[in-house]
């Protein structure tokens, strides 16, 4: 009987220690940041960007390869554009200097991977967060033989890239276009896509999408013309405006503005 009690006590001790050991194993902490709302398709946050129903503040993380920070003048122009077309009254820029990825060119997939590694700001409460990467390498889709170079692109609902090295090269070849003006034109054009233009999440009030260039505008002189995504088209448009003593950076055309107003913008 005494031996049986000892055996029972030993078994209970083993079970107790086993349970303690299992309970004390550290569990990995869940990721405290919910990134899902910032990983959607381009245009899916158009209404949130334009109106204040869900978000009344906007924070833009300016991630840039060291030595390729955008000009304060261009970011000031971007702020004015956002205040003109959205109802956001609080717009903040936060800067994130980054080392170069040391790539000759960058694909959008590589740019998205860099964002996954480096982005630190995501939607939080009433604050909508965006991420803009200023790259030191050109786009992998550039065609030097065809004189076609990509200045910027959007690839998620709150993400875009500007090929700053290409923009600076463009500006250096023109006596009329400054780096700041080229940056501002590219930034505002790409924001037009984040706003869902043209027919990229924001419905057209009247048909004006270019049949030869999806999600771009047919209206002459509109910021959302397809040619403004490339160096040759942007240079031509901006130099023509400068020659006419117009504001160098094009604005949205009436149809694009009408679409934004229909989606909750100004």
Secondary structure as UniProt FT lines:
FT   HELIX           2..23
FT   HELIX           36..38
FT   TURN            42..45
FT   HELIX           46..50
FT   STRAND          57..65
FT   TURN            66..67
FT   HELIX           72..85
FT   STRAND          90..98
FT   STRAND          105..106
FT   HELIX           108..118
FT   TURN            125..126
FT   STRAND          127..135
FT   STRAND          138..139
FT   TURN            140..141
FT   HELIX           144..146
FT   STRAND          152..156
FT   TURN            157..158
FT   STRAND          159..163
FT   HELIX           164..172
FT   HELIX           179..194
FT   TURN            195..199
FT   TURN            211..212
FT   TURN            214..215
FT   TURN            220..221
FT   TURN            223..224
FT   HELIX           226..229
FT   HELIX           231..243
FT   TURN            244..245
FT   HELIX           254..262
FT   TURN            263..264
//
